[in-house]
Amino acid sequence: MNENYDPKLIARAKTLRKEMTKEERKLWYTFLKYLPYKFVRQKVLGRYIADFYCAEKKLVIELDGSQHYSDEQEKYDAERTEFMESQGIQVIRFSNHEIATEYRHVKEVVLYHLDLV
């Protein structure tokens, strides 16, 4: 998975961990960090950074803010997802709006993908 790995991404990932969005903080501090499977935040995978990653379940959770809906960003996100899936990693995406308005459903989807329901 270290194909096209950029060491500068580690510094960027550390910065992103310190500057989490309110939606990332909510998902992390009220849910993911308490699950029986270990998730890590802002994990470098190849030449990409995943918002949340569970190695044991090979699962990435991505949270998409409004910037993710431009044509350029959608193309980049599709390439990132394709790379991760080529590594056997499943990617699930939620919008920030879903975190704010459908949080119970978001948690149920995550539990389903972890085989906890």
N, C-alpha and C positions, 0 to 999 in steps of 0.2 A: 504494500500500500504506500510505500515511500516514493513511488514513481512521481517525478516532477515536484518533489518536496522542496519547499522554500523555508530555510531556517528563520527568515524574518517573520514568518507567520506566528511563531511562538510568542514573540513580543506583542504582536497584534492581538493574539488570543488572550494574553494576560491583561491587556488594556480593556478588551471587550468584557472580560470577567469583572473588572472593577467598575465598568460603566454599563451595567445591565439595564435594559429597558424596564419600565414598571411591569410589563407583561411577563418578561423573563423572570424578574424577581418574584412575582406572584407564583408562577408555576414552580420555580425552584424552592422557595422558602415555605410554601404551603402544601407541597405535594411531592415533587420528584425526590428531594433529599431524604424523604421518609420511607420510600419504597424499599422492599426487600432486595431489589436489584440496584447495584450502584450505577448512578449516572454521573458523568462529569460535564462541566460547563465549558463551552467554547473549545472544543477538542479539534486539534489539527488532524485532518485525515487527508493524506496526499497533499494536494495544493489548495485544499479548502479548509474552512473552519465550520464545524457543525455547532449549532446552538447547544444541544444536549446530546450526549452519546452514552449508550449502555453497551459496553463491550460484550458482556455475557449473553445478551439477547441480540447483539448486532442490530441495534435500533438507534436511529437518529430522529430527534424531534426538532423541527424547524419552526420558528415563529416568524411570521411575515408581517412587517409593517407596510405602510402605504408605498414606500419606495420599491417594493417588490412587484408592483403592478405595471411598471413600464415595460415596453417590448424588450429593451436591452436586458433588464434585470430578470425578466421571465426566461429569456434565453440562457442567461448565466445560471439561474436556478435549475433549469432543466439539465444543463451540462453537469452541474454539481450532483444532482440526483442520479443521473446516469452513471457517473463515476462511482458513487457510493454503492449503487445497486450492482455494479460490475464487481465490487469487492464483497458481495454477499450481504450488504447492509441494507436493511429496509428503512425507508425515509417516510415519516409522516409529517404533514405540514398543517399548521393552524394559523389563521390570521390573528392579529392583535385584537380585532373586533370579536372573534370567537372567544378569546381568553376573557374579555370584558363582559360578554353577554351570554355565553353558553359554556361557562366554566365546568359545570357538572358533566356536560356531554364530552368536553375535552378530556377530562379525567377518565371517563368511562372508556373512551377510545384508546387511551394510553394503557389502561388496565387490560383491555382486550388484547392489544398487541404484545403485552407481557405475559399472556396466558394466566392472568390473575382473576378472571371472571368466568 
